[in-house]
Amino acid sequence: LRLGVLDTMEITKWQPPLLCEVVHIGAVIRGSGRFELKKTRGGTIFYWHEEIIAPAFVLLLVKPALLIGVWLSLRRFARQISA
């Protein structure tokens, strides 16, 4: 069983491979996001910032699923970059 909310984004700033800024333009989720990589002595730090605008009842209903979904997505992402 797969559940989800379509999160349509438009890239507003693109500086590969270090920076991507987006605007969420979906019917339910709106806001902005920033994904940035910074080199360190021991590797790379991944910064992720989101500002989400959605109706309060939607956020209350989807927050637990959203947190779990983000956690799962980050675990998958970590496995991919570790391989």
Secondary structure, 3 states (H helix, E strand, C coil): CCCCCCCCEEEEEEECCCEEEEEEECCCCEEEEEEEEEEECCEEEEEEEEEEECCHHHHHHHHHHHHHHHHHHHHHHHHHHHC
